[in-house]
Amino acid sequence: MELFSPTIVVGKILFQDTWLSGVQWDEILPPNIAKQWNKWISELSSLNDIELISDEIEKAKDYWILVVQKQCFSAEIKALENSMLLPAKSKISRFNPFLQKNHLRLGGRLQFAQVTSEEKHPLLLDGSHHFVQLLIRHTHVRLHHLGVRIVLSELRSNY
């Protein structure tokens, strides 16, 4: 967000200046305000030049996964941190979850499988959370709108 803050602030100031000038929505802007708007609009295209390195993207994903897990499974995380049993009403207890590097992961019967640790023990995420919905949508678009099974397979191999 810090990358975009200056641009957003300038846009907000322009909106305020336009409103304070008393210009109605269907009136032509005064030349000084129109010039400022045109300058700001021309600078917006430079936002396309901003690139994030993969490490930054991974850190952001990791951060949001932790946020989602803490929001959706806080009681379970607290119980596991204190080496206690999961709450009786927990909807994830049947998955035999455990904590690994602060992440809630799926336990299970794959400990001897010839796959990576992440594949044996995927992250537990609540599919109804907004971030998870965005992740699903992003994967669906990235895979060029392939079917549900392929999108699920891709998500399960990564999360």
C-alpha positions, 0 to 999 in steps of 0.5 A: 500500500505504501507504494500507492499512497502518494498517488492516492493522496494526490487523487483525494486532494484533487477531489477535495479541491474540485468539490471546494471550487463549487463545480457541479458534476455537469459543468466544465472544470476551471482550467487550473483544476483541469490541468491538475487532473490531466497531470494526475491522470497521466501519472497514473500510467506509471503505476503499471511500471511497479513490479514486486519481486517474488519474495515480496509476494510470498511474504504477503501471501504468508502474512495473509494466510496467518491472518486468515488462520487466526481469524477463522481458527483462533480457538484451535490455534490457542489450543494447539499452542498450549498442547491442549485438545481442540474445542469439542465444536471444532470443525477441523478436529477431524483433520488432525491439525498441527502447528508448524512455523505458526501455520495451521496444517493438515495432519493425516496419513501421508507421512510416508508418501514420497511428496514434499512436506507442504504436499503431505501437510497442506495449510488449513484455510476457511473457504468462506474467508474473503482472502481465500475467495480472492485466491480461488478467483485469482487461480481460476483466472491464472489458469484461464478459467479451467474447470473446478477440479483443475483449480482445486487441484492447483490450490491444493498443491500450493496451499 
